[in-house]
């Protein structure tokens, strides 16, 4: 058995609490919890002892957080979404600082298997133009971004294999025929549901993933943290799961 993993939690919202709960149950050591700008200074010494930081915050602060952690030489696992436009900048920074980053729009093993099946189905369906694509996602009311990062990953994977579409758009933004319409709902008590549907005049095919709680996300993030320890570079769930 390897040495006890020392974790810093960056962001102490719903996912931060879940990470804390399951890290403790897995006998991992939580050395610091950072939840506001003052905490970086207050827990600076504790933070330096972390083997890995797990970051779940918001698109407004995620890139700054990643860079701060790389400056400290701490590998970062982030599940924050809505920042992919900054990925090239982070990739350059990671390379220059010899850093380590593991990012995912969703850490659930089930969701990542769903992604793999979605890619395969998209490739098959690209041959049949009678089938029109639509997507739907539902999350709790505290989720800030819409559509979710998971939905965007699902949609981007479809677009790679279907020349009939050149983008996606939320349904209330009036998508045109070459854009996949995406309905985003926010409801109390919903962890996360994602659906992609192919509809023709004679039938329809649906692919759905529904999360019952946040345990899968937390355990997946902790698996990624353990896996990332002592690695250099940028990684995703495809690397972890070998898919």
N, C-alpha and C positions, 0 to 999 in steps of 0.2 A: 504493500500500500504506500502511495506517495505521501509527501509531507502535507500537513493540513493547509488547505487553500485559504489565503487571507483575502477577503473581499472588501472593497469600498463600494457603497451604494450611492449613486449620484441621482438624486430625484427621489423624493419620499412620498409619492402619490400612491395610487392603487397598486401599480406594479412594484414600486419600491417596497411596499409592505409585504407583498407576496414573495418577493425575492428574499426579504429578511426571514420570513416564516420558514420557507423551505430550505434556505441555507442553514439555518439553525438546526432543522430536523435532520439535515445531511451532515451535521457536525462540522460545517465550515465556519471559519472565524471571520466575523464582521468587524473590521478594524475602524471604519468610519462611515458615517451617513451624512452626506452633503445635500442640503435641501434649499439653501439660499446663498447669496453672495458672501455673507459674513462667515458661513461655515468653512469656506475654503481656507481662511486664515486661522480660524479657531481650531480646526482639526488638521492643520498642515502636517504636523509630525506623525500623527496616526496614519494619514493618507499615504505618506512615503513608504510605509511598511506593507502596503497592499501588493499582492501578487497580480491582481486583476481588478479593474473597476467595471461595474455594471451600471449603465447609464440609461434611464428612462425619464426624459424630461419633456421638452417642447422644441418645435422647429426653430424658435427664436434664439435658443441658447445652446443647442446641441453641438454645433461646429466649434464654438468657443470652448465648450467643455471638453471635447475630444482633443483639441490642441493643448489645453492646459494639462491634461493627463499625459499626453505624449511628451510634453516638456519635462514632466516628472519621471518619464521612463516607465509609466504604468500602462500595460496592455488594456485596451478598452473593448468592452462588449456593449453595443448600443442597440436598443430596440425602438428608439425614437424614429418617427417617420416624418415625411414632409420636407426633407432636406437634400434629396438626391441631386438637385441642381448644383449643390456645393461639393459633390463627390469628387470631381477632378481636383479641386483645390485641396481637399483632405488627402487624396491619394498622393499628391505632390508633397504635402507636409509630412505625411507618414514616411515616405521614402527618404526625405531629407533628415528626418529625426530618427531614422531606423526604428520606427514605431511598430505597434501591433494593433490592428483593428479588426473586430468581427462585427459585422452589421447584418441585420435582418429586419424585414418588415413584419415578420412573425416568427417566433421561436418554437411554435408548436410543431412536433414531429408530424402530426396529422395534417396540418396545413401544408407543410412542405411536401408531403406525399400528394396532397391535393394539387399543389403546383405542378408536380411531375405529370400527373394524370391530365391536368388542364392543357399542358403543352402537347401531350400526345393526341388528345381529342382535337385540339386546334389544328394540328397538322392533318389529321384525317378529314375534318370538316371543311378545310380550305378548298377541297375539290368540288364542293357542292354549294353553288351560289344561291340555290333556292332557300337555304337556311340563313335566316337573319339572326344576328347575335345581339343579345342584351345581357346586362349584368345588374346585380342588386347586392347591396351590403347593408347590414343593420348592426348598430352598436349602441352602447349606453350613452346617455345624454351628456356625459362629461367629455366624450371624445371630441376633440377640437377640429381635427382635419376631416375633410370629406371630399372625395371618397377616401377611404382608409388606405394606408400604405399597402396593406395586404391586397386590397382590390386593385390598386394601381399595378402591383407586381403581376397579378392575374391578367389584367388587361394588356399590359406591355408584352407579356409572353404570347398572348393571342395574336397581337398585331405583327409579331415577328414572322408568323406563319400564314397570315391571311391578307392577300393583296387587295381584297375588296374594301378594306378599311384602312384609313390613314391616321386614325386617332380615336379618342373617346371624349365624351362630354356628359356632364350631369343632365338628367332629363329635364330639369327646369331651366336649362340654358339652351334649349331648342337644338339638339344635335341634328346634323344633316345626315343623309343616307350613308355617307362614307365614315361616319363617326359612330362608335358603339355607344348606345345610350346606357347611362349608369344611374340607377336609383339609389340614393343614400338616405337611410332612415335612422333616427335617433330615438330610442325608447328606453324607459327605465328598466333596469334589471337584465338587460341583454348583454352578454359577454362579447359575442361576435358571430355573425352569420354571413357567408359569402356564397353567391349563386351566379353561375353563368348558364345562359339558356340559348339554345339554337332552335329557332322556330321556322317551320316551312308551312305551306298551305295545308299539308296533310298530317303533320305530327310535330312533336317537339322532343328535344333531348336536354336534360338538365344535369348539371354537376353542382353539388352542394357540400359545403363544410359548415358545421355548426359547433361552436365551442360551448361547453356547458359551464365552464368556470375558467379561472386564470391559472390553474395549476400547471397545465401543459406549457403555457408561456414561460412561467417561472422556472420550471424544471429544465426546459430547453435552454434558457439563458444560462443557467448554472452549468449545464453540460458544456455549453460553448465556452464558459469561463475556464472550466477545468481543462478543456481541449486546447485553449489558446495559450495557456501558461507556457512561457519560454519559447513561443513561436514568434517570428517576425514577418510582417507583411499584412495584407488585407485579405480577409476570408469571409465566406458566407455559409449558410446552412448546407449548400451543395457540397462544400468541402467537408463539413462535419459528418453528414449523412452519406457521402459518396454517391450522390445521385446527379 
